[in-house]
Amino acid sequence: MSITVTPFLRNVLHADALISGAAGLLMMLGAPLLSPLLELPAQLLFWAGLVLVPFVATLVVIARRATVSKLVMIDIIAINVLWVVASFGLLVSGVVAPNALGIAFVVAQALAVAVFAELQFIGIRRATSVVAAA
């Protein structure tokens, strides 16, 4: 089943792409500077930022469409939720030992992603279903 990409959903997807893209660039390009400041491994920051590149591209493509598969939107929400879980999991795992600023960085980006997941869920609920012609 497909849903209409409403102006609300389109704006949420664009905002997610903008914030995720900015965070990705910051982490990729700024990893050498951020690493000692946050006490997070530079490679972790770089690869986390790089992972966001195809995600951002997908969000931009979907935001430009008139309709989108509801399953694709559920997948996007699931990816965002997994990012949040992984972020908090990283902090409690003991694999890294960030300082207070590093913890704040991880928590802040995780909370921002959680907000986008919630807004996307609201967008799906508000969207109208589109019945495909057989």
N, C-alpha and C positions, 0 to 999 in steps of 0.2 A: 504494500500500500504506500502511496506517495502522499505527501502533505504539501500545502502551499507554503512557500517561503514568504512569510508575512514581513512587513517592514520591521516589526519588533525583532523577529528571529534574524532577519538580515543584519540589523544593527548589532545584535548580540554576537553573531558570527564575525562581523567585521571588527568589533571591539576585541574579541578573543584573539583574532588573527593579529591585530595591532599590538596588543600587550604581549602575546606569546612571541611574536616576531622580535619585539624590542628586547624581551628577556633573553631570547635565544641569541641575538646578536651580542648583547651585553656579556652573556656567559661565554660565548665562543671567542669573541675578540678581547674581552677583558679578563679572561681566565688567569693570565699571569699576574695581573694586578689584584684581582679579587681574591685569589687563593690565599696569600698571606694575610690579607685584611680579614677574611672570614674564617680562616683556618680550615678550609675545605680543599680537597685535592684539585689541582688545576685540571687534570684530565677528567675528573668527574664533572666539573663545570663546563669544560669544552664539549664533551660528548652529550651532556644533558641539553646544551644549547643546540648542538647539531641535530639531535633527534627532533627538535621543534620545527626544523625547516620544512620537511614534507607535511607535517601537521598543519602548519600555517598555510602552505600552498593549497591543501585540501579545503581548509576553511574558506579561503578566498574564492575558490572555484564553486563551492556549494552556495556561498552567499550571493553569487551572481546568477544563480538559476531561479526559475520561477517555481519549480517544484523539486522536492528531494524525497528520496525513499525514507520512510520513517525509521527503518532499520539502520540506515546510515547515520541518522541523527542520534539514535540510541547508541550506536558505536562511538560517536564523538563524545557523548556524555560519559560513556564507560571509560574511554581513554582519559578524560579529565579526572574522573573519580580514581582511576588507577594511579594517575600522577600524584593526586593528593595522598592516597594511601602509601605510595612508595616514598613520598617526601617525609611523612611522619615516621614511616618504618625505618628510613635511613637514620633519622635522629635517635630512635630508641634502640637500634640494632647494635650500636657500639662500633660499627665499621668505620665511622668517621668521628672525630672529636672537635666539632666546630666551637669557636668561642661564642659569646653571647650575641655578637653581631651576625655571625654565621647562622646561629639558630634562628634569630629574627628574620634573616634573609629567607631561609628555607620555609619557615612558618608563614611569612607574608606572601610568598609566591604560591604556597599551597592553598592558603585561604582565598587568594584571588582566583585561582583555578576552580575552587569549590563554588565560588559565586557564579562563575561562568557556567558550570555544570547545572546549577540550579536555574539560572536564567534560560538556558537552552531547554531544560525540562519544561519550564513555564511556556516557552515558545512553542514547543511541540503540542502542549495541551491546548494552546490558543489557536493553533493552525487548523485549517479545515482540510479534511481528507479529499484527495482527488482520486476519482475512480478512473482507472485506465480503460480506454476503449479496447474492446476485444476484437 
